[in-house]
Amino acid sequence: MLERLREARAAAGLSQRAVAARIGKPQSYIHKWECGQRQLNLVDLRDLCNALEISFVHFVSELDQEFKKCGW
């Protein structure tokens, strides 16, 4: 999931600082998410998807499909 979020941020052409500004958090907050040092809750994930201008529902649906492939 973290890799997908990093890829989405890169595809959007946004820096960690730009994403952080969009959600009202410091850049270190985004860095910790991307490095796995901070867990995302659903509200954070929705805010991050909105900041990246990607569909939260689509993102979660794709994750669910990946989890099913892994047997989770």
Secondary structure, DSSP 8 states (H G I E B T S, - for coil): -HHHHHHHHHHTT--HHHHHHHHT--HHHHHHHHHTSS---HHHHHHHHHHHT--HHHHHHHHHHHHHHHT-
